[in-house]
Amino acid sequence: MITLKVRDTLQVTEEQEKNWQVAQRINRETRANPQSPYTGKYVGVLHQQVVAVGNTLDKVCDQLDALGDDDQGVAIEANADYDRKVMFWRMP
């Protein structure tokens, strides 16, 4: 399950939550099917639809910006392992 840590401090709108659910489904399907058209791509979801696909996160975010509703959209790396726990250490 993918969790969005910013939910603890930011208000998430109903539209953002719906877009996130679509993004989670795309992520699960892409990870399960390496032949998916989204494998190796970034995907932008807005109004519960895929509206942007690109090779870089910047490209997808630019496409979301161009639609004018970028604060409601979600951008993900389609086949990233968001379930994996990663620890970051700060060296003094």
Secondary structure, DSSP 8 states (H G I E B T S, - for coil): ----GGGGTS---HHHHHHHHHHHHHHHHHHH-TTSTTTT-EEEEETTEEEEEESSHHHHHHHHHHHT-TTT-EEEETT--TTS--------
